Amino acid sequence: MTTESRKRLQINLNLLKLKLEYKANNTNDTNKANEKEKPK
């Protein structure tokens, strides 16, 4: 395996992680917003 392809793999992994974190954060924000909207 060349260092070039290893670098590319690492970048792809990092991007995937970022996307997952972003999704998780959005979900949390949405849940919080929904809880606020709900009348107690």
C-alpha positions as CSV (number, residue, x, y, z in Angstrom):
1,M,0.0,0.0,0.0
2,T,1.4,3.4,-1.0
3,T,1.6,6.3,1.4
4,E,-0.6,8.2,-1.1
5,S,-3.5,5.8,-0.9
6,R,-3.1,5.5,2.9
7,K,-3.4,9.3,3.1
8,R,-6.5,9.2,1.0
9,L,-8.1,6.6,3.2
10,Q,-7.3,8.6,6.3
11,I,-8.9,11.7,4.8
12,N,-12.0,9.7,3.9
13,L,-12.2,8.3,7.4
14,N,-11.9,11.7,8.9
15,L,-14.7,13.0,6.6
16,L,-17.0,10.1,7.6
17,K,-16.4,10.8,11.2
18,L,-17.2,14.5,10.7
19,K,-20.4,13.7,8.9
20,L,-21.5,11.3,11.7
21,E,-20.7,13.9,14.4
22,Y,-22.6,16.5,12.4
23,K,-25.6,14.3,12.0
24,A,-25.5,13.4,15.7
25,N,-25.3,17.1,16.7
26,N,-28.2,18.0,14.4
27,T,-30.3,15.2,15.8
28,N,-29.6,16.5,19.4
29,D,-30.5,20.0,18.4
30,T,-33.7,18.9,16.8
31,N,-34.7,16.9,19.8
32,K,-34.0,19.9,22.1
33,A,-36.0,22.2,19.9
34,N,-38.9,19.7,19.8
35,E,-38.9,19.5,23.6
36,K,-39.0,23.3,23.9
37,E,-42.0,23.4,21.5
38,K,-43.9,20.8,23.6
39,P,-46.3,22.3,26.1
40,K,-45.5,20.9,29.6
